[in-house]
């Protein structure tokens, strides 16, 4: 069963950067597309970005295009989300999951962006 542990969140000012990491436990990590999702207070969880099994294809929600970059290291079983030019509206708990996501979610990592 897949276990995913997110890390790297924190509190930054608008315009700042953070790099999130997601460590996976499953042996076949490189077989799966992965995604980052986020949930802001009082809102539904939403898609942020995804990456295919090899890292050769990436997809982004319109609201992060040009600011966020998803990447992966299959040898380390880790997927990353580099977040630049952060905005207060990026404040949320960020989760990683397979893409499409399973029903099993990790604890997420909190990102707080102040103006």
Buried (B, 14 or more C-beta within 10 A) or exposed (E): EBEBBBBBBEEBEEEBEBBBBBBBEBEEBBEBBBBBBBBBEEEEBEBBBBBBBEBEEBBBBEEBEEBBBBBBEBEEBBBBBBBBEBBEEBBBBBBBBBBEBEEEBBEBBEBBBEE
